[in-house]
Amino acid sequence: MQRIILLFLLVFPWVLQAQKKSLIYTERDTLSFQLTEKQGKLALDYAELKTSAFTKKHFMSITGLQLVDADLVLNYQVAEIEANFNYITSMLILNPAKQVIAPPPFKAKGDLGKLNDGLFGQRSISWEDALEDVLIFGQTYRLVLSAEMWGPVACAEKRPTFTLQQQVPHLGIAAGAILLTGIGQFQKSKKVDAYNTYKTYHTTGESLVLAKPFYDKAKAYEKDARLFTYTGWAVLGLDAAVYLYRVFNTKARQKQYDKYCQDDALSLRLEPVRLGDGTNNLQLKFAFTLK
């Protein structure tokens, strides 16, 4: 039986392999903010109005930005995901000179980078000492938060299927297993014939020299019958188990593919823009979710 299981694992190595994760799609959220003074204390002045009326894949959004001592703390929310999915987030700001500034790894704390599988909901990122290292009083900055969703869904490939061509090997294995079982039953019938001959010789008083070879043959046939029959049953059972696994696994992957791998979604966003005279205005932005 151990040899049969080993052969099964060699023939079907993909049973032991987990499906690799792929990038499903990326989403970005952004806001403008300015370091100001309120009631004698440094504060962040920002406002954003947005809508996801035309967004089908909206799964991440910024929920707040604040100063905690000298740290810049960003709060955001990501949608619920399945247990074997995960997010990868990144954060940067653009200064008035359009220079890109990202937090150094040793000063970025919280839910930044690769998040644990299945982690979602309200998260936060802390940029330590951003007030001392980056932010200048009175200047306007744009913060950009990006989130990638990763999971065992290959949207770049075709929808998963379990075709007839893929099922043919299972039918061949099943036929081979049935053949082994048939050989086992044939050996069993030969064992019965040999044993009946032995009994006939024994009851008619023939010598043991003539009768014993038929007894030995009966034992050998019985051993072969068990080997072929049990091997056939084992192969047939394993083949059926793998076949059913592939059927249900394909259905599950099709469900995930239909859920995550749809056409790119159009997103509409209204957000404030600080004009040169210091007043605020609104601009309308169209964006496509990146995959």
C-alpha positions in Angstrom: 0.0 0.0 0.0 2.9 2.4 0.7 4.3 1.8 -2.8 0.9 2.6 -4.3 0.6 5.9 -2.4 4.2 6.8 -3.4 3.3 6.1 -7.0 0.2 8.2 -6.7 2.3 11.1 -5.4 4.8 10.8 -8.2 2.1 10.6 -10.9 0.1 13.5 -9.4 2.7 15.9 -8.0 0.4 18.9 -8.4 -1.7 17.5 -5.5 1.1 18.7 -3.2 1.5 22.1 -4.8 -0.4 25.1 -3.6 -1.6 27.5 -6.3 0.8 30.5 -6.6 -0.5 33.9 -5.8 -0.8 36.5 -8.5 -1.5 40.3 -8.5 -5.2 40.6 -9.0 -5.4 44.4 -9.2 -4.1 47.7 -7.7 -6.0 50.6 -6.3 -4.8 54.1 -5.2 -6.3 56.7 -3.0 -4.9 60.2 -2.5 -5.4 63.5 -0.7 -3.8 66.9 -0.3 -2.8 68.2 3.1 -1.0 71.2 4.6 0.8 71.7 7.8 -1.0 74.6 9.6 -1.6 76.0 13.1 -4.8 75.6 15.1 -5.2 77.0 18.6 -1.5 77.5 18.9 -0.7 73.9 17.9 0.6 72.4 14.7 -2.1 70.5 12.8 -2.9 69.1 9.4 -5.5 70.8 7.2 -7.0 68.5 4.6 -10.3 67.8 3.1 -11.5 65.4 0.5 -14.8 64.6 -1.1 -15.0 61.5 -3.2 -17.5 59.0 -4.6 -17.2 55.5 -5.8 -20.4 55.5 -7.8 -18.8 54.1 -10.9 -16.3 51.9 -9.1 -16.8 48.1 -9.2 -13.6 47.1 -7.6 -13.2 49.8 -4.9 -11.5 47.9 -2.0 -9.3 50.6 -0.3 -9.8 54.1 0.9 -8.1 56.6 3.2 -10.1 57.3 6.3 -8.0 59.9 8.1 -4.6 61.6 8.5 -3.3 63.2 11.7 -0.2 64.3 13.5 0.7 62.4 16.7 3.6 64.3 18.2 6.1 64.4 15.3 4.7 61.3 13.5 2.4 61.4 10.5 -0.3 58.8 11.1 -2.4 57.6 8.1 -5.6 55.6 8.7 -7.1 53.6 5.9 -9.6 50.8 5.3 -9.3 47.7 3.0 -12.2 45.5 2.1 -12.7 41.9 3.4 -10.8 39.2 1.6 -10.5 35.5 1.8 -8.1 33.7 4.1 -5.5 32.9 1.4 -5.5 36.5 0.0 -3.4 39.4 1.1 -2.7 43.1 0.6 0.6 44.8 -0.1 0.5 48.6 0.6 2.8 51.4 -0.1 2.8 55.1 0.9 4.5 58.2 -0.5 4.0 62.0 -0.6 4.7 64.6 -3.3 6.1 67.9 -2.1 5.4 71.2 -3.9 8.4 70.6 -6.2 6.8 67.3 -7.3 9.5 65.3 -5.6 8.5 61.8 -4.4 9.3 61.1 -0.8 8.7 57.7 0.8 9.2 56.8 4.5 12.5 55.1 5.3 11.9 51.4 6.2 13.2 52.0 9.8 10.7 54.9 10.3 7.6 53.2 8.7 5.5 51.4 11.3 2.2 49.6 11.2 0.3 48.1 8.3 2.7 49.0 5.5 4.1 46.5 3.0 2.9 42.9 2.8 0.0 42.3 5.2 -0.7 38.9 6.6 -3.1 36.6 4.7 -6.8 37.4 5.4 -6.0 40.8 7.1 -8.5 43.5 6.3 -10.6 46.3 7.9 -9.3 49.5 9.5 -5.5 49.7 9.4 -2.9 52.4 10.1 0.6 53.5 9.0 2.8 55.7 11.2 5.6 57.7 9.5 7.9 58.4 12.5 9.5 61.9 12.8 7.8 63.1 9.5 7.3 66.5 11.0 11.0 66.9 11.7 12.4 65.2 8.6 10.0 66.1 5.8 7.1 68.5 6.5 7.5 72.2 6.2 5.0 74.6 7.7 2.5 76.1 5.2 3.5 73.9 2.2 0.9 71.7 0.5 1.6 68.0 0.0 -0.1 65.2 -1.8 -0.2 61.8 -0.1 -0.7 58.7 -2.2 -1.6 55.3 -0.7 -1.5 52.3 -3.0 -2.8 48.8 -2.2 -2.3 45.6 -4.2 -4.5 42.6 -3.8 -2.8 39.3 -4.2 -4.4 35.8 -4.3 -4.4 32.4 -5.9 -6.3 33.7 -9.0 -4.5 34.1 -12.3 -6.5 36.8 -14.0 -4.0 37.0 -16.8 -4.9 33.5 -17.8 -8.1 31.9 -19.1 -11.0 30.9 -16.9 -10.1 27.6 -15.2 -11.6 24.5 -16.8 -11.5 20.8 -16.4 -11.7 19.7 -20.0 -12.4 16.3 -21.4 -8.8 16.0 -22.5 -7.7 16.5 -18.9 -10.2 13.9 -17.7 -9.0 11.2 -20.2 -6.0 10.2 -18.0 -8.4 9.5 -15.1 -10.5 7.3 -17.3 -7.3 5.5 -18.4 -6.2 5.0 -14.8 -9.7 3.8 -13.9 -9.7 1.3 -16.8 -6.3 0.0 -15.6 -7.5 -0.3 -12.1 -10.6 -2.3 -13.2 -8.2 -4.5 -15.3 -6.1 -5.2 -12.2 -9.2 -6.1 -10.3 -10.3 -8.4 -13.1 -6.9 -10.2 -13.1 -7.3 -10.6 -9.3 -10.7 -12.3 -9.8 -9.2 -14.5 -12.5 -6.4 -15.6 -10.2 -9.0 -16.2 -7.5 -10.9 -18.6 -9.9 -7.6 -20.4 -10.6 -7.0 -20.7 -6.9 -10.5 -22.3 -6.5 -9.8 -24.8 -9.3 -6.4 -25.7 -7.8 -7.8 -26.1 -4.3 -10.6 -28.3 -5.6 -8.1 -30.5 -7.4 -6.1 -30.8 -4.2 -9.2 -31.8 -2.3 -10.1 -34.4 -4.9 -6.7 -35.9 -4.7 -6.8 -35.9 -0.9 -10.3 -37.5 -0.7 -9.5 -40.2 -3.2 -6.5 -41.3 -1.3 -3.9 -40.1 -3.7 -0.4 -39.6 -2.4 0.6 -36.3 -0.8 3.3 -36.0 -3.4 0.6 -35.6 -6.1 -1.8 -33.5 -4.1 0.6 -31.0 -2.4 1.6 -29.1 -5.6 -2.0 -28.2 -6.2 -2.3 -26.9 -2.6 0.9 -24.8 -3.1 -0.6 -23.4 -6.4 -3.8 -22.5 -4.7 -1.9 -20.6 -2.0 0.1 -18.8 -4.7 -3.0 -17.9 -6.7 -4.7 -16.6 -3.6 -1.7 -14.4 -2.9 -1.8 -13.0 -6.4 -5.5 -12.6 -6.3 -5.3 -10.4 -3.2 -2.4 -8.4 -4.6 -4.1 -7.6 -7.9 -7.6 -7.0 -6.4 -6.4 -4.8 -3.5 -4.1 -2.9 -5.8 -6.9 -2.3 -8.3 -9.2 -1.1 -5.6 -6.6 1.2 -4.2 -5.7 2.7 -7.6 -9.4 3.1 -8.5 -10.1 4.8 -5.1 -7.2 7.2 -5.3 -8.0 8.0 -8.9 -11.7 8.7 -8.0 -10.5 10.9 -5.1 -8.2 12.9 -7.3 -10.9 13.3 -10.0 -13.4 14.6 -7.5 -10.8 16.9 -6.0 -10.1 18.4 -9.4 -13.8 18.8 -10.2 -14.5 20.7 -7.0 -11.2 22.6 -7.1 -12.0 23.8 -10.6 -15.5 24.9 -9.5 -14.0 26.9 -6.6 -11.3 28.5 -8.8 -14.0 29.4 -11.4 -16.0 31.1 -8.6 -12.9 33.1 -7.6 -12.1 33.9 -11.2 -15.6 35.2 -11.8 -15.5 37.3 -8.6 -12.1 39.0 -9.1 -11.2 38.8 -12.8 -13.9 41.0 -14.4 -13.4 43.9 -16.8 -11.4 46.9 -15.5 -13.6 49.3 -13.5 -14.0 53.0 -14.1 -13.8 55.1 -11.0 -15.0 58.6 -10.5 -13.6 60.9 -7.8 -14.2 64.4 -6.7 -11.4 65.9 -4.7 -10.3 69.4 -3.6 -7.5 71.3 -5.2 -5.7 74.2 -3.5 -5.4 77.1 -6.0 -2.7 79.7 -6.2 -4.6 82.3 -4.3 -5.0 79.9 -1.3 -8.7 79.0 -2.0 -10.0 75.5 -2.4 -11.8 74.2 -5.5 -13.0 70.8 -6.7 -11.7 68.8 -9.6 -13.3 65.8 -11.3 -11.0 62.8 -11.9 -11.7 59.6 -13.9 -9.4 56.7 -13.2 -9.2 53.0 -14.2 -8.4 50.3 -11.7 -5.1 48.9 -12.6 -4.6 45.1 -12.8 
